[in-house]
Amino acid sequence: MSKKGKLWSGRFSESPSDLMEKFSQSVSFDKRLYRHDIAGSIAHAEMLASREIITSAEFRKIRDALKEILGEIEAGRFLWSVEQEDVHMNIESALIEKIGDAGKKLHTGRSRNDQISTDMRLYLMEETDLICQLITAVQVELTRRASQESGTIMPGWTHMQPAQPVTFGHHLLAWNEMLDRDFRRFRDCHERTNESPLGSAALAGTGYPVDREMTASQLGFGKVMDNSLDAVSDRDFVIEFASCSAILMIHLSRIAEELVLWSMPSLEYIDIGENFCTGSSIMPQKKNPDAAELIRGKSGRATGNLVTLLMIMKAQPLAYNRDNQEDKEPIFDQVDTVKLCLEVLLSMLPGIAVLPENMAKAASVGNQTATDLADYLVDRQIPFRDAYQIVGRIVAYTIWNDKHLHEIPLKKLREFSEKIESDVFDIITLDGSLSRRNHVGGTAPAQVRKAARKAAKKLKDRSD
Ligand code: ARG
C-alpha cells in the first residue's frame, strides 16, 4: 500500500517525512505480536456481530480472512510494510485489501490503544507460562540432585570466609527456594495481567453497545478492566513482568557466580561440562566457564530493561501516550534473555560433576566447627559469651600451632575448660556438626533428604 494509503491519512494533506516514518514505525519489532493481535481482532469482530453492529456474514469474512493472514505470516509470505507503521495496521490493511468493506468495519468501537494493551497482556501471559515451565524444570533438576548430594559435605561461607560446614544438597535446595519464590512472583504477576482492556477504545470507552465480558472470556481473560483510562494507559503489568524477570536473573547471576567460583582450579569443587565452557584464543590450557559468566552478565541487561520500562512510564499523564511504544524492545529482550538463560542453566546442570573430596577437604580447614564447640560448652552450663571466649582462645592456639580443632588432644582442650570431655569429638567433627542441625531448614543430611522429598512433591503437585 502506498503512503497515501495510510489508514489514518484522512485529515492529513501531506504524508510524513521518510525520517518520521522510520522514527515512528514499530512493525519491525511488534510484528512478534501478530498471533495475539489476530486473536483479539477475531474476538472483537465476533462480539460486534453478536451485538448486531456488523452482520454475521461480515464477521465470517473477517474471521476467515484473518486466519488466512495468520497462515501467510506463519509461512513467511506476508509482506510487512514500514509504511503501515505497526502490527495492527499491517494486518488491518491486508484484511481490507482481501475483503474490502467488511474489513473496513473491523475497527468499529475499537482503538489501537485498547488493542495494543490487549495484545501485550496476551503475549506476556503466554510467555509467563513458558517461563514458569522452565523454572519448574530447573527446580526439578535441583531437587533431584539435592537428594543425591544430601550427605556431600562442603564449606559454608559468610563473607566468603569458611563459616560452618553444610551439605551440597542443602546449598542446592537454597537455590531451589530462590527459584520457587520467582515462580510464585510470576504467577502473581500473571493474575494481575489477566484482565481485558478491550472495549476501552481510545480512552473513554465507546458509544457502541459492546459486550466486554464476551471478548474477555473469548480471549481467556479472567475479568474486564474496570476503568477505560487506566486500561489503555498503564503498563504496570509490563513493568511487573520485567521486575519478576530481573529478580529471577539476579538469582541466576548468584547461582552462576557460585559455579564460576567453585570451578576455579584453586577450589575445584565442581567440574563444569566442556560443552558449556570455551577455550582461550591464546592460552592453550584454558577452559573458561563462559556460559555461567554470560548468565551473570545478562542479569545486568535484565536490570537495565526494568529501569528503562520504569522510566518510560514515569510522569505519563492519562491516558495513552505514544511513549508506550518504547516498551516493546526492552520487554521482548527481557523475555528472550530470561528464557535463554533458563534453558542454558537447565542444559548445563546435569553435566556438572561434583568433586566431593575437594569439598570435604575445604570444609575441614578454618575451624568451621568452632561454633559447635561453644554450643557444647553451653550444654555444660557455661554461658554462651564465656563459651565463645574459651573457644576463641582454643582457635588462637590452633592457629599458632598450625592444627585443626579436631586434632587437639583432649588433655590440651581441658586446659582451656575442664568441662570438655571425650564426647567432644562427636561434636567437633564435620559429621557431628552437620547431624546436629537436624531441624526444619537445617543442613543435617537426614533433614536435607526430607526437604528434597518435600520440594520434589511440591513440584509434582504443581505440574499435576
Ligand atoms: N505501536 C503503538 C504502541 O505500541 C500502538 C498504539 C498506537 N496508538 C496510537 N494512538 N498511535 O503503543
Boltz pocket constraint, residues with backbone or C-beta under 6 A from the ligand:
constraints:
  - pocket:
      binder: B
      contacts: [[A, 26], [A, 30], [A, 86], [A, 112], [A, 113], [A, 116], [A, 321], [A, 322], [A, 324], [A, 325], [A, 326]]
      max_distance: 6.0
